[in-house]
């Protein structure tokens, strides 16, 4: 596969579990908003030429001024209102993307430590493989139990279990097709790869990064700041004066 790569960044989280009055994407992470850090890493990927950012309707102006303009995010061409659920937000962003993109990266705005290198690996894996989707994931290290009503139902074989992350990269045609069919059939999934799997598209895995944590709970901010303080992550550096 060759051709342009576009990106969708889903940044419409509400932040209830982190206990924030504002969306978690605007929380301060070592002096820079979570969402700005995520977008800076996406912008630093040479293959990506355009980014559509999805935020809550009430955050449109703030995202454009305090994130896109303030941090010089020139690859962000559209900031749009998301839906009630993540899947709906991604589908709206798909409709806002140009048709020339042959592959599309989808990333969670709440994963500010995903390195540009990881984005590059999922993009290359899609180009070099006979598949329609590539996800980043890390092997599960804990034993996992399937539980129902407080009782253990079974214990899956751990060596076959991976914890899924973003970025994920898809053939534009396959991602469009899966989302359109899911919308028509009322099918919902927790990530885009699950939709491709449902409609018989092949999805492969590349190993992600243990540092690529998702900001969900207050402890995640503490962990992310500790990782940033170590200075070992190859992530994009904000260019705004004073940062």
C-alpha positions as CSV (number, residue, x, y, z in Angstrom):
1,X,0.0,0.0,0.0
2,X,1.3,3.5,-0.8
3,X,-0.2,7.0,-0.8
4,X,-1.2,9.5,1.7
5,X,-1.7,8.9,5.4
6,X,-4.2,10.9,7.4
7,X,-4.8,10.7,11.2
8,X,-7.8,10.9,13.4
9,X,-7.2,11.9,17.0
10,X,-10.1,11.2,19.4
11,X,-10.1,13.8,22.1
12,X,-13.7,13.9,23.3
13,X,-13.3,12.2,26.6
14,X,-15.2,13.5,29.6
15,X,-12.8,12.7,32.4
16,X,-15.3,11.3,34.9
17,X,-13.0,8.6,36.1
18,X,-10.1,11.0,36.7
19,X,-12.3,13.3,38.7
20,X,-11.7,16.3,36.5
21,X,-14.1,19.2,36.1
22,X,-12.8,19.7,32.6
23,X,-12.1,17.1,29.9
24,X,-9.0,15.0,30.8
25,X,-7.5,16.0,27.5
26,X,-6.9,19.5,28.9
27,X,-5.3,18.4,32.1
28,X,-1.7,19.6,32.7
29,X,1.0,17.0,32.1
30,X,4.4,18.4,33.1
31,X,3.4,21.9,31.8
32,X,1.6,20.8,28.6
33,X,-2.0,19.7,28.1
34,X,-2.4,16.0,27.6
35,X,-4.0,16.5,24.2
36,X,-1.3,18.8,23.0
37,X,1.3,16.2,23.8
38,X,-0.6,13.6,21.9
39,X,-1.0,15.8,18.9
40,X,2.7,16.9,18.9
41,X,3.7,13.2,18.6
42,X,1.3,12.7,15.7
43,X,2.5,15.8,13.9
44,X,6.1,14.6,14.2
45,X,5.4,11.5,12.1
46,X,6.7,12.3,8.6
47,X,4.2,10.0,6.8
48,X,1.1,11.7,8.3
49,X,0.1,14.7,6.2
50,X,-3.3,15.7,7.8
51,X,-4.9,15.4,11.2
52,X,-8.6,15.6,12.1
53,X,-9.1,16.3,15.8
54,X,-12.4,15.3,17.5
55,X,-13.4,17.0,20.7
56,X,-16.6,17.7,22.7
57,X,-18.8,20.4,21.2
58,X,-18.2,22.8,24.1
59,X,-14.5,22.4,23.7
60,X,-14.2,23.4,20.0
61,X,-13.0,26.9,20.5
62,X,-10.7,26.0,23.3
63,X,-9.1,23.2,21.4
64,X,-8.5,25.4,18.3
65,X,-7.0,28.3,20.3
66,X,-5.3,26.7,23.3
67,X,-4.1,23.5,21.6
68,X,-3.9,23.8,17.8
69,X,-2.9,27.4,17.5
70,X,-0.9,27.7,20.7
71,X,1.3,24.7,19.9
72,X,1.7,25.3,16.2
73,X,-0.1,22.1,15.2
74,X,-0.1,22.9,11.5
75,X,-1.1,19.4,10.4
76,X,-4.5,19.7,12.2
77,X,-6.8,20.8,9.3
78,X,-10.1,20.2,11.0
79,X,-11.4,20.3,14.6
80,X,-14.8,18.8,14.7
81,X,-17.5,17.9,17.3
82,X,-17.5,14.3,18.4
83,X,-20.4,12.0,19.1
84,X,-21.7,10.5,22.3
85,X,-19.5,7.5,21.9
86,X,-16.0,7.1,20.6
87,X,-17.1,5.0,17.6
88,X,-19.5,7.7,16.5
89,X,-16.7,10.3,16.9
90,X,-14.3,8.3,14.7
91,X,-17.0,7.9,12.0
92,X,-17.7,11.6,12.0
93,X,-14.0,12.3,11.6
94,X,-13.8,9.8,8.7
95,X,-16.4,11.9,6.9
96,X,-14.3,15.0,7.4
97,X,-11.2,13.5,5.9
98,X,-10.1,13.9,2.3
99,X,-10.7,11.0,0.0
100,X,-7.1,11.0,-1.2
101,X,-5.8,9.3,2.0
102,X,-5.1,5.7,1.4
103,X,-4.5,4.8,5.0
104,X,-5.8,6.2,8.2
105,X,-4.2,6.3,11.7
106,X,-6.6,6.4,14.6
107,X,-5.2,7.5,18.0
108,X,-6.6,8.3,21.4
109,X,-5.9,11.8,22.6
110,X,-5.5,10.4,26.1
111,X,-2.3,8.6,25.1
112,X,0.2,11.4,25.2
113,X,3.3,9.2,25.4
114,X,3.0,7.2,22.2
115,X,6.2,7.9,20.4
116,X,6.4,9.0,16.7
117,X,8.5,5.8,16.2
118,X,5.5,3.7,17.2
119,X,3.3,5.5,14.7
120,X,5.9,4.8,12.1
121,X,6.0,1.1,12.9
122,X,2.2,0.6,12.5
123,X,2.1,2.6,9.3
124,X,5.0,0.6,7.8
125,X,3.5,-2.7,9.0
126,X,0.3,-1.9,7.1
127,X,2.2,-1.0,3.9
128,X,4.4,-4.1,4.1
129,X,1.7,-6.7,5.0
130,X,-1.2,-8.3,3.3
131,X,-3.7,-7.0,5.8
132,X,-6.2,-4.2,6.2
133,X,-5.4,-3.1,9.7
134,X,-2.5,-3.0,12.2
135,X,-2.8,-2.4,15.9
136,X,-0.2,-1.7,18.6
137,X,-0.4,-3.9,21.7
138,X,1.7,-5.4,24.5
139,X,1.6,-8.9,25.9
140,X,-0.4,-9.4,29.0
141,X,1.8,-10.3,32.0
142,X,-0.9,-11.0,34.6
143,X,-3.1,-14.1,34.6
144,X,-6.5,-13.0,33.4
145,X,-9.8,-14.5,34.7
146,X,-13.1,-14.4,32.9
147,X,-15.7,-13.6,35.6
148,X,-19.5,-13.6,35.6
149,X,-21.6,-12.7,38.7
150,X,-18.5,-12.9,41.0
151,X,-17.6,-16.4,39.8
152,X,-14.6,-17.4,37.7
153,X,-15.9,-18.8,34.4
154,X,-12.5,-19.7,32.9
155,X,-8.9,-18.7,32.7
156,X,-7.7,-17.8,29.1
157,X,-4.3,-18.9,28.0
158,X,-2.1,-15.9,28.9
159,X,0.4,-16.3,26.1
160,X,-2.3,-15.5,23.5
161,X,-3.5,-12.3,25.3
162,X,-2.4,-8.8,24.3
163,X,-3.4,-5.5,25.8
164,X,-4.4,-3.2,22.9
165,X,-3.2,0.4,22.5
166,X,-3.4,3.1,19.9
167,X,-2.1,4.1,17.4
168,X,-3.9,1.8,15.0
169,X,-3.6,2.1,11.2
170,X,-6.1,0.9,8.6
171,X,-6.7,0.8,4.9
172,X,-9.0,3.7,4.2
173,X,-11.5,1.5,2.3
174,X,-11.7,-1.1,5.0
175,X,-12.1,1.4,7.8
176,X,-14.9,3.2,5.9
177,X,-16.6,-0.1,5.0
178,X,-16.5,-1.4,8.6
179,X,-17.9,1.8,10.1
180,X,-20.6,2.2,7.5
181,X,-21.8,-1.4,8.0
182,X,-21.6,-1.0,11.8
183,X,-23.7,2.2,11.6
184,X,-26.3,0.5,9.4
185,X,-26.5,-2.6,11.6
186,X,-26.3,-0.9,15.0
187,X,-23.1,-2.6,15.9
188,X,-20.8,-1.1,18.6
189,X,-17.2,-2.0,19.5
190,X,-14.6,-0.6,21.9
191,X,-12.0,0.0,19.1
192,X,-11.9,0.3,15.3
193,X,-10.0,-3.0,14.9
194,X,-12.9,-4.9,16.4
195,X,-15.1,-3.6,13.6
196,X,-12.7,-4.7,10.9
197,X,-12.5,-8.1,12.6
198,X,-16.3,-8.4,12.6
199,X,-16.4,-7.8,8.8
200,X,-13.7,-10.3,8.0
201,X,-10.8,-7.9,7.4
202,X,-7.4,-9.1,8.6
203,X,-5.7,-7.3,11.4
204,X,-2.2,-7.9,12.6
205,X,-0.3,-6.7,15.7
206,X,3.0,-4.9,16.2
207,X,4.4,-4.6,19.7
208,X,3.6,-1.4,21.4
209,X,5.3,0.5,24.2
210,X,4.8,-0.1,28.0
211,X,5.1,3.6,28.5
212,X,2.2,4.3,26.2
213,X,-0.3,4.6,29.0
214,X,-3.8,5.9,28.7
215,X,-4.7,8.8,31.0
216,X,-7.8,7.4,32.7
217,X,-7.3,7.7,36.5
218,X,-5.4,10.3,38.7
219,X,-2.5,7.8,39.1
220,X,-2.0,7.8,35.4
221,X,-1.0,11.5,35.4
222,X,1.5,10.8,38.2
223,X,3.0,7.8,36.2
224,X,3.2,9.8,33.0
225,X,5.0,12.7,34.7
226,X,7.4,10.3,36.2
227,X,8.2,8.8,32.8
228,X,8.6,12.3,31.3
229,X,10.9,13.3,34.2
230,X,13.3,10.4,33.4
231,X,13.8,12.0,29.9
232,X,14.1,8.6,28.2
233,X,11.1,8.8,25.9
234,X,11.6,9.8,22.3
235,X,8.6,12.0,22.0
236,X,8.0,15.3,20.4
237,X,9.0,18.4,22.3
238,X,6.6,21.4,22.5
239,X,7.8,24.4,20.5
240,X,5.8,27.0,22.3
241,X,8.0,29.7,23.9
242,X,8.4,29.2,27.6
243,X,7.8,25.4,27.6
